[in-house]
């Protein structure tokens, strides 16, 4: 039992824990407390039990002090600790000039605030989409919330009021983050009195505007002293101690005890004796017997005026809070900040006005635009003497010159900043927070991104892209294979093996034909005469083109050497002439190809395409982490790419790299056992740079482009993208010169897509 002590009296609570939605349990608990002879009852109610409790209180004259939602109408003997939020909410809607928004409400908290909003909507012609989220099944709540916000997105509803308590707000925020609706362009108002009670950290850096209300002012000295005392208590005895915050419902509970203490103290000062000894009573008696001194207790409670954790506490004749102040809060990147307050007298008062956001392009000449980019050759590089330079002069590269051209045409000053984490931008699967350059745009740290940033569907959901200023695709980089050593039969390489086989058969065939022709032609036969002593004799007729001589003649002609014999007959000479012409063509072709083979060394590549990669496991392959290439494989439904993604995400050690430079270094050190998947333009650039030990294999796996990015809905996008179009159509190009220690000057010129005529003014409208 917890006791609250003073020097004059002691408050002793009798506690019942029950489910307020169960009217039967509420009735039993109320009757149990009444029969004990309590002086007042403190507790909560919901829409199902509110009528039961207020009916008992009014009938039995027992005061009920509650921090639950305020009720409409008059309920005697009910002291409502929670201030009414309707006026503050309507004032905030008018301040933001909302005329179209969604209203998500929890029906368990009552419908009075919703009714006030709908009444104002009818009067001021607001378009309000009201959705009850109080009866959503807990087992399917995540799926239901995602579906709900996707439907709102189809209706272009990006302004949402969450009239719910902390737990339900946290559930909704979790799903808002999951589907990426926590970025710039969205605005949420949390319509309860505990703006800082929720888990705001997970949405703090999302970029969306988040507003709300706070009844506990942590700048107040009374609150500070309470927190100081609260932090010294033992957490085992007082759960939640040692924290620097307090829930607004807990603050209202603390204030309720203060109100009861002050009321009884005032009764003691007035010498009014209050006692229920022997007068416990039966709440179910018929007719009901009210407590005789209940009116005195009610009057004393309503007359209390003290300063509590929730500010000034004062009640009207109906037991409702008056003369209270509600702080107006907004979530900034550095945490919740008070921007003003609302009171019944002053209404809404704004005390903090924000400077124009980075999306405002009015007066660009007086504004320095923050351009986020990434160190990636040849797009953005540090100059050799960058330590001696300052500002934008420290950088060089294609995107550096592109930024200068855009700034020159737009007429604004800009500052190049290198992204802190060195990443292009991807959304964390757990926290749903964007990193890299995309994150800096989403969370307002930069105004524009000019870098080799790939245009993807996922990124387009949270930022705006220009038309592509460069087209490319995903390609494969491998280490350049070692030079192949010549073999014994390397002399055969200039011609295909099929051609060599045809030459052999032609050689044999021509030799046989020449042999047969010589046999049948009489002109190839001749008689040899010789002397044997004193008598002259003539031998038989002979033919020089026997089978071996025919082969020798054909071989000599093929080698362009000739031999001592030659055909005499016309048919033999025709066969020999055809063979000579054939050998002339073959030897000339062989000589030409042999020269090419001697000057160009052949290299054998183990991989020629993505299919080759997917079919083997000896050569590892990976992509840049937190980049569009990784996202491409993760989302691809093509069998080859899906198979590659399955391998990459489960490979040990990890095949993903933090930077392109790390990926290239891994390719060079892997001795041909690692392939890196990256954009084709970068692949081709690195292939041509010293030490020239990498190469691109196969064609591009997809087709995409680099674009300039701005925050969603940024007015900078219009003027910047038009300028980019002007630069492209004006046939302007950017030449970037690179130097290496071994090459005096090596220039790579990247031309923007351009036409032969300048655009008309109407093209920009």
Secondary structure, 3 states (H helix, E strand, C coil): CCEEECCCCEEECCCCCCCCCCHHHHHHHHHHHHHHCCCEEECCCCCCCHHHHHHHHHHHCCEEEECCCCCCCCCCCEEECCCCCHHHHHHHHHHHCCCEEEEEECHHHCCHHHHHHHHHHHHHCCEEEEEECCCCCHHHHHHHHHHHHHHHHHCCCCEEEEECCHHHHHHHHHHHHHCCCCCCCCEEEECCCEHHHCCCHHHHCCCCEEEEEECCCCCCHHHHHHHHHHCCCCCCCCCCCCCCCCCHHHHHHHHHHHHHHHHHHHHHHCCCCCCCCCCCCCCCCCCCCCCCCHHHHHHHHHCCEEEECCEEEEECCCCCECCCEEEEEEEECCEEEEEEEEECCCEEEECCCCCCCCCCCCCHHHCEEEEEECCECCCEEECCCHHHCCHHHHEECHHHHHHHHHHHHHCCEEEEEECCCCCCCCECCCCCCECHHHHHHHCCCCCEECCCCECCHHHHCCEEECCCCEEECEEEEEECCCECCCCCCHHHCCCCHHHHHHHHHHHHHHHHHHHHHHHHCHHHEEEEEEEECCEEEEEEEEECCCHHHHHHHHHHHHCCCCCCCCCCCHHHHHHHHHHHHHHHHHHHHHHHHHHHHHHCCCECCCCCCHHHHHCCCCCEEECECCCHHHHHHHHCCCHHHHHHHHHHHHCCCCCCECCHHHHHHHHHHCCCCEEEEEEHHHHHHHHCCCCCCEEEECCCCCCEEECCEEECCCCHHHHHHHHHHHHHHCCCCEEEEECCCCCCCEEEEECCCCCCCCCCHHHHC
